[in-house]
Amino acid sequence: MTAVSTIMDSTVSEYPDAVGQRALTPRVGPVDGLRQTFSLAWRTLVQIRHNPVELIDFSIQPVMFLLLFTYVFGGAIGGSPKAYLLFALPGIIVQNSLFTTLNTATGLSTDLEKGFFDRLRSLPIARFAPLSGRILADLAKQTWALVMLLVLGTILGFRVGTGPLGVLAAFGLVLVCTLAISWALVLVSMLAASPEKVQIFGFVVLFPLTFTSDAFVPTTSMPGWLQAWSKANPVSVISDAMRGLMVSGPAARPSIPRLAHTTATATHSTVDSRVDSTQAATIAVTASDAAIAAATT
């Protein structure tokens, strides 16, 4: 036996992993998966400190839409900017939340294109952590935009007609719906080849969906066929629920317990509801489960 073979034998006996006998990595538990999700979400949020431009879509764009709709269309549609603001601010909040979900999709598509997810795939982390982390970070940014819109709207003349619980329920409702739509756009970003295609797809879908709803104008002046579509439009349904929760209306009282139930069950069940707005939100969240399963498979 030569000296080389003796060294090889001793290496195999001391380090069995070096010759292909590596033990399988244990499956990541739920607690570790949540911890990794929060770590990746924090990674996304920390980038704002080094690149504040990332907050433009969540800061300047909402303010721009609010000022334009209030002072350009407010007098013609509502009679005065203040009266129009009572009607339009909940719809502007919904519209802004929908449009900023494109940031989630394009950011994810950019990470996929640059190979960031390939590097994460080689690490012993939960498979859902990268996707959930980005969505969680964008929900935090969405919360910032919601608070900013409400504060600016109050300065311009908007007044809450329900109370603090109604506002919190409205914010929770729009965040849950944003979560559902974000998962659907995550699936699109994983199927699309580039961030540009994700943006094109998002605008082609979200623009008609938003501007054919009653988010900005009443539907009474629309043609009959468009009124029928607007009533079935999910953006109209969510906007009506937001108005009921923030200003007044029949959707306010039953939406609060329904929202709490939807959040507590983690979007895994659908029960009967008398409020169309909340029922549509629950259907959208339930649909996000299918998107989650498809995106993480």
Buried (B, 14 or more C-beta within 10 A) or exposed (E): EEEEEEEEEEEEEEEEEEEEEEEEEEEBEEEBBBBBBBEBBBEBBEEBEEEEEBEEBBBEBBBEBBEEBBEEBBEEBBEEBBBBBBBBBBBBBBBBBBBBBBBBBBBBBBBBBEEEBEEBEEEEBBBBBBBBBBBBBBBBBBBBBBEBBBEBBEEBBBEBBBEEEBBEBBBBBBBBBBBBBBBBBBBBBBEBEBBEBBBEBBEEBBEEBBEBBBBBBEBEEBEEEEBEBBBEBBBBBBBBBBBBBBBBBBBBBBBBEBBEBBBEEEBEEEEEBEBBBBBBBBBBBBBBBEBBEBBBE
